[in-house]
């Protein structure tokens, strides 16, 4: 995979799974009494936290697997299933419980400061985003691709902040119809990415079996 192709894959996958368009209404609902300045501060902290969490897992994900004895194909298949569940919920224009439960949303409304939790974790940097980050880190074969992944994480976090900023200022294009269309399209793309990751895992496992010495 060339560097431009990897950048497109990483940026699109991360943006779709972090899903700031679907998170923006929940963010506004959890901060009904905050001023625009307070909401922007919350958005900045949440997006910075999201970037830090995803960067940390992109750097240390494979090391965690070695500690627990988890093979990459096993994780790829498990993560693909998680992503596929989220994608199917997005196609139905539903916020997946893998990303955010009703209990977490209610807790966020009652909580005075929602920036780190539940907004950043798990609504933005949830299991799906973390799994995608680790899968992308495994797909990176060269140093420029690893650097590109870190850059994509930062860019996606910045785009999340810009979307939240537009939501705070009442951008007209964030209307329910436009959002539902965008979410369905992103869900379809995410489903394709999940299936591709699963196919890659099966191919890698098959290669491991063929290269293993006969007993």
URKARA-V405729 format. One record per residue. RES is the residue in three letters. SS is DSSP state (~ for helix, > for strand, _ for the rest). PHI is phi as a letter, one per 30 degrees, with the letter a starting at -180 (999 if undefined). D_CENTER is the distance of its C-alpha to the mean C-alpha in whole Angstrom. Layout:
RES,SS,PHI,D_CENTER
RES,SS,PHI,D_CENTER
This chain:
UNK,_,999,21
UNK,_,d,22
UNK,~,d,21
UNK,~,e,20
UNK,~,d,19
UNK,~,d,16
UNK,~,d,15
UNK,~,d,15
UNK,~,d,13
UNK,~,d,10
UNK,~,d,10
UNK,~,d,10
UNK,~,d,7
UNK,~,d,5
UNK,~,d,7
UNK,~,d,7
UNK,~,d,4
UNK,~,d,3
UNK,_,h,7
UNK,~,d,9
UNK,~,d,12
UNK,~,d,12
UNK,~,d,12
UNK,~,e,14
UNK,~,d,17
UNK,~,d,16
UNK,~,e,16
UNK,~,d,20
UNK,~,d,21
UNK,_,d,20
UNK,_,b,22
UNK,_,d,25
UNK,_,c,28
UNK,_,d,26
UNK,_,d,28
UNK,~,e,26
UNK,~,d,26
UNK,~,d,25
UNK,~,d,22
UNK,~,d,21
UNK,~,d,21
UNK,~,d,19
UNK,~,d,16
UNK,~,d,17
UNK,~,d,17
UNK,~,d,14
UNK,~,d,12
UNK,~,d,14
UNK,~,d,13
UNK,~,e,9
UNK,~,d,10
UNK,~,d,13
UNK,~,d,11
UNK,~,d,9
UNK,~,d,12
UNK,~,d,14
UNK,~,d,12
UNK,~,d,12
UNK,~,d,16
UNK,~,c,17
UNK,~,e,15
UNK,~,d,18
UNK,~,d,20
UNK,~,d,19
UNK,~,d,19
UNK,~,d,23
UNK,~,d,24
UNK,~,c,23
UNK,_,i,24
UNK,_,c,21
UNK,_,d,22
UNK,~,d,19
UNK,~,e,20
UNK,~,d,19
UNK,~,d,16
UNK,~,d,15
UNK,~,d,17
UNK,~,d,15
UNK,~,d,12
UNK,~,d,13
UNK,~,d,14
UNK,~,d,11
UNK,~,d,9
UNK,~,d,13
UNK,~,d,13
UNK,~,d,10
UNK,~,d,12
UNK,~,d,15
UNK,~,d,14
UNK,~,d,13
UNK,~,d,16
UNK,_,c,18
UNK,_,h,17
UNK,_,b,16
UNK,_,d,13
UNK,_,d,12
UNK,_,d,14
UNK,_,d,11
UNK,_,d,9
UNK,_,a,12
UNK,_,c,16
UNK,~,d,19
UNK,~,d,20
UNK,~,d,17
UNK,~,d,18
UNK,~,d,22
UNK,~,d,21
UNK,~,d,20
UNK,~,d,22
UNK,~,d,25
UNK,_,d,23
UNK,_,d,25
UNK,_,b,22
UNK,_,c,18
UNK,~,e,17
UNK,~,d,16
UNK,~,b,15
UNK,~,c,14
UNK,~,d,13
UNK,~,d,11
UNK,~,b,11
UNK,~,c,10
UNK,~,d,9
UNK,~,c,6
UNK,_,c,6
UNK,_,c,7
UNK,~,e,8
UNK,~,d,5
UNK,~,d,3
UNK,~,d,6
UNK,~,d,8
UNK,~,d,6
UNK,~,d,7
UNK,~,d,11
UNK,~,d,11
UNK,~,d,11
UNK,~,d,13
UNK,~,d,16
UNK,~,d,16
UNK,_,d,17
UNK,_,c,21
UNK,_,b,22
UNK,~,d,22
UNK,~,e,21
UNK,~,d,18
UNK,~,d,17
UNK,~,d,18
UNK,~,d,16
UNK,~,d,13
UNK,~,d,14
UNK,~,d,15
UNK,~,d,12
UNK,~,d,9
UNK,~,d,12
UNK,~,d,13
UNK,~,d,9
UNK,~,d,10
UNK,~,d,14
UNK,~,d,13
UNK,~,e,11
UNK,~,d,14
UNK,~,d,16
UNK,~,d,15
UNK,~,d,16
UNK,~,d,19
UNK,~,d,20
UNK,~,d,20
UNK,~,d,22
UNK,_,d,24
UNK,_,i,24
UNK,_,d,23
UNK,_,d,25
UNK,_,d,22
UNK,_,d,20
UNK,_,d,22
UNK,~,e,22
UNK,~,d,23
UNK,~,d,21
UNK,~,d,18
UNK,~,d,18
UNK,~,d,19
UNK,~,d,16
UNK,~,d,14
UNK,~,d,16
UNK,~,d,16
UNK,~,d,12
UNK,~,d,12
UNK,~,d,15
UNK,~,d,13
UNK,~,d,10
UNK,~,d,13
UNK,~,d,15
UNK,~,d,12
UNK,~,d,12
UNK,~,d,16
UNK,~,d,16
UNK,~,d,15
UNK,~,d,17
UNK,~,d,20
UNK,~,d,19
UNK,~,d,19
UNK,~,d,23
UNK,~,d,24
UNK,~,d,24
UNK,~,d,25
UNK,~,d,28
UNK,~,d,29
UNK,~,d,29
UNK,~,d,31
UNK,~,d,33
UNK,~,d,33
UNK,_,d,34
UNK,_,d,38
UNK,_,d,40
UNK,_,d,42
